[in-house]
Amino acid sequence: MTYQPKKAAQLIAALILKGGSNSINILKAVKLVYLADRESIRRHGFPILDEDRYSMPNGPVNSLTYRHINGEVDLRACGWSDVLEDRANHKIALARAMTEDDLDELSDADLACVEQVWAQFGHMDKWDLVEWTHNPDNVPEWEDPNGGSTKIPYRRILQALGVENADEVEATLAAQREIDLAFERARVH
């Protein structure tokens, strides 16, 4: 599994569609993406998105998705802008009219996680989500970074969720990353 920007954009699009509008507050989207990944880890042992996660002042963050939201990469080249528009007024919006059928990068299992997260957290505003993710009873893997950022080890998330076979899951994910890297190197040459 390597990071897939278009899949990340479609994950945010799925959240926007659940909200019944064409946009979502950026901070809320960032929190819900983390929680959807966390739900997938809880259910399946693997996240929806393969990326590092960090504790930041407003809670846990998926690092590469956050960089894409902030426009720190070429959004056209990676397919992101086919799904989402540039951020404006603290919101991120759909680039065009979409339905769930357009979310072809997301599996049924991914969409089930989005459904669960939206049912549990969709009614919350961004600050409610920040407060909820800061509570160690809810998200014990987040640690106050004192104004900076600190990496959240994958093992800590697995342990916080009570995943029993954490060693096996971590080894499988590492092996999958190695396979993806080998294919990527072969494609480049």
C-alpha positions in Angstrom: 0.0 0.0 0.0 1.4 3.3 -1.0 -0.3 6.6 -0.4 -3.0 7.3 -3.0 -3.9 11.0 -3.2 -7.0 10.4 -5.3 -8.3 7.8 -2.8 -7.7 10.4 0.0 -9.6 13.0 -2.0 -12.5 10.5 -2.5 -12.5 9.8 1.2 -13.0 13.5 1.9 -15.6 13.6 -0.9 -17.5 10.7 0.8 -17.6 12.7 4.0 -18.9 15.7 2.1 -21.6 13.6 0.5 -22.6 12.3 3.9 -23.0 15.9 5.0 -25.4 16.6 2.2 -23.6 19.6 0.9 -20.8 20.3 -1.5 -18.2 21.3 1.1 -16.8 20.6 4.6 -14.8 22.6 7.1 -11.1 21.6 6.7 -10.4 21.0 10.3 -13.5 18.8 10.5 -12.5 16.9 7.4 -9.0 16.3 8.8 -10.4 14.9 12.1 -13.0 12.7 10.3 -10.3 11.3 7.9 -8.2 10.3 10.9 -11.2 8.7 12.6 -12.2 6.8 9.4 -8.7 5.4 9.2 -8.8 4.5 12.8 -12.2 2.7 12.3 -10.7 0.8 9.4 -7.7 -0.2 11.6 -10.2 -1.3 14.4 -12.2 -3.4 12.0 -9.6 -4.8 9.7 -6.2 -4.0 11.1 -5.3 -1.7 8.2 -6.1 1.9 7.5 -7.9 3.2 4.5 -4.9 5.4 3.6 -1.3 4.4 3.9 0.5 7.4 5.5 2.1 8.5 8.7 -0.1 10.1 11.4 1.0 12.8 13.7 -0.1 14.4 17.0 -0.6 18.1 16.4 -2.0 20.8 18.6 -5.6 20.3 17.2 -5.4 16.5 17.5 -4.3 13.6 15.3 -3.6 14.2 11.6 -3.0 12.1 8.6 0.2 13.8 7.4 0.1 13.4 3.6 -3.6 14.1 3.3 -3.0 17.2 5.4 -0.3 18.3 3.0 -2.6 17.8 0.0 -5.4 19.8 1.7 -2.9 22.6 2.3 -1.9 22.5 -1.4 1.8 21.6 -0.6 1.9 19.3 -3.6 0.8 19.4 -7.3 -2.9 18.6 -6.9 -3.5 18.3 -10.6 -0.8 15.7 -11.2 -2.0 13.3 -8.5 -5.7 13.3 -9.4 -6.7 15.2 -6.2 -8.1 18.2 -8.1 -10.4 15.9 -10.2 -12.3 15.3 -7.0 -11.8 18.3 -4.7 -11.4 22.1 -5.3 -8.7 24.2 -3.6 -9.4 25.2 -0.1 -11.3 28.5 0.4 -12.8 30.1 3.5 -11.6 27.2 5.7 -13.6 24.7 3.6 -12.8 22.1 1.0 -15.4 21.4 -1.7 -16.3 18.9 -4.4 -14.8 19.8 -7.8 -18.0 18.7 -9.5 -21.3 17.1 -8.7 -20.7 13.5 -7.5 -22.5 10.5 -6.0 -21.1 7.6 -4.0 -20.9 5.7 -7.3 -18.1 8.1 -8.4 -15.9 7.0 -5.5 -14.3 4.2 -7.3 -11.0 4.3 -5.3 -12.9 3.4 -2.1 -13.9 -0.2 -1.3 -17.2 -1.2 0.3 -15.3 -1.8 3.5 -13.9 1.8 3.3 -17.3 3.2 2.7 -18.7 1.2 5.7 -16.0 2.9 7.8 -17.0 6.3 6.5 -20.7 5.5 7.2 -19.8 4.5 10.8 -17.7 7.6 11.4 -20.3 9.9 10.0 -23.0 8.3 12.1 -21.0 8.8 15.2 -19.3 12.1 14.6 -20.9 13.9 11.6 -23.1 16.0 13.9 -20.1 17.4 15.7 -18.4 20.7 14.6 -14.7 21.0 14.2 -14.0 22.1 17.9 -16.2 19.3 19.3 -14.0 16.9 17.2 -10.8 18.5 18.4 -12.0 18.2 22.0 -13.1 14.6 21.5 -9.8 13.5 19.9 -7.8 15.2 22.7 -9.5 13.1 25.3 -7.2 10.2 26.2 -10.2 8.0 26.9 -11.2 8.4 23.3 -7.9 8.6 21.4 -5.1 7.5 23.7 -2.6 7.4 20.9 -2.7 11.2 20.6 -0.1 13.0 22.8 0.1 16.7 23.3 2.9 17.9 21.0 3.3 21.2 22.9 2.8 23.3 19.8 4.7 21.1 17.4 4.1 17.7 16.0 5.1 14.2 17.0 4.7 11.0 15.0 2.1 8.5 16.2 3.6 5.0 15.8 1.2 2.6 14.1 1.8 0.1 16.9 0.4 2.7 19.4 -2.8 3.0 17.3 -3.1 -0.8 17.2 -2.6 -1.1 20.9 -5.1 1.8 21.7 -7.7 -0.1 19.6 -6.9 -3.4 21.3 -5.9 -5.2 18.2 -4.7 -8.6 19.5 -2.4 -9.6 16.6 -0.6 -6.2 16.4 2.8 -7.8 15.6 1.4 -9.7 12.7 -0.6 -6.8 11.4 2.4 -4.5 11.6 4.6 -7.1 9.8 2.0 -7.6 7.1 1.7 -3.8 6.5 5.6 -3.5 6.3 5.8 -6.4 3.8 3.1 -4.8 1.7 5.0 -1.5 1.6 8.1 -3.3 0.5 6.2 -5.0 -2.3 4.8 -1.7 -3.4 8.2 -0.1 -3.3 9.6 -2.9 -5.5 6.9 -2.4 -8.0 7.4 1.4 -8.0 11.2 1.0 -8.5 10.5 -1.5 -11.4 8.0 0.9 -13.0 10.5 3.8 -12.8 13.3 1.8 -14.5 
